[in-house]
Amino acid sequence: MPSYLLKLDKEHEAFVMFSTVVDGVVSHVMDREQAFKELLRRRGGPEEMIEAALVRAEISGSSSQLGDYAWDDGPVLILDGGACDKSVPRDELYDYVMGEEKARNG
């Protein structure tokens, strides 16, 4: 499934995998170490490429080489495969995702 690693905001070490197929978050919130392992699991090696994608997400907000879903890319459309229709401003993504995860986990 095509996806990007997104850093949710500039202040927190919080990453998620975001699917461009379902337009939604497809992982739990991860720290840097967990994000590295998840990228490695999804994409395979070499580890240098995984590290580069992670650093790109830390710097720009997204592992996309084209800047999709980066800090300045505008709102993130979240459809969750048709389950919802939300446009979340990039600077509110952390609060949105953390709220959704809290609701899921009780």
N, C-alpha and C positions, 0 to 999 in steps of 0.2 A: 504494500500500500504506500503510495508516494506520501512522504511526510517531511516536516521540518522540525528541528529542535528549536523551541522558542524559550528565551529567557523572559520571564514574566514581567520583570521591571528591573530598573538599574540598581535598586537598593537591596534586594533580597537574592540569595542564592537559591532560586526556584526556577526549575525548568520543566517543560512538558513537551511531549511529542504532539504535533498538530497535523492531522490528516487533511490533505487537499482533496481527497475523494469524498469524505463525508462532511468536510468543513467543520471539524470539531477536534477537541482534545481527545487523544486516544491513549493516554497514559495517566498515571497518578503524578502528583507533583514530586519532583526529584531534586536532590542536591547535585553538585557537580560530579561527584564520584558515581552516583547512580545514573546520571545522564550519560556519562562516558560509557558505562557498561551497557546501557540500553542502546545507544548508537552502535556500539560494537556488535551487539546481538542482532540488530536489525540490518546493518549494512555490511558486516564483516570487516576485516582489516583492509589495509594496514593501519596500525594504531596511530601513525602520524596523520593520516587523513581524518581519523575520528577526532583527534586532538585539534586539528585545524577547524573542523566543523564546530566543535565546542567553543573554541576561542572566537570564531566568527559570531556565534550566538551571544557570547559574553560582551563583545564589542558593539555589535549592531542590533542585538535583540533576536536575531534569527540565523539559523545555519544556512539559509539560502544564499547562494553565490550571487543571485540577481537582486537581492534586497527585499524579496517578498516577506511581508510580516515584520519588517524591521521597525525600529523605534519611530521613524518618520514616515512609515508607509500608510498611515491612516488607520481607520477602524478595521477590526478583524470581524469578518462575517462568520457567524457561528450558526450553522444549520443542524449539526448533529444528525446528519443523514435524513433530515426532514422533520426531526422531532421538535425543532424550534426554529426561530428566525430572528436572530439578534445581531446587531451591529455594535460591537464593543470597542470604544475608543482605546487605542493602544496603551495609553497611560492609565487605563482602568482595568486592564487585563488581569493583573495580579489579584485585585479584589474580587473580580468576577470568578476566576478559576478557583480561588481559595474558598469562596462561598459555595460554589458548586460541589467541591470536594467535601466540604464540611457537611453539606446536606446529604450527600451520598453515604458518608460514613457515620452519620448520626451525631 
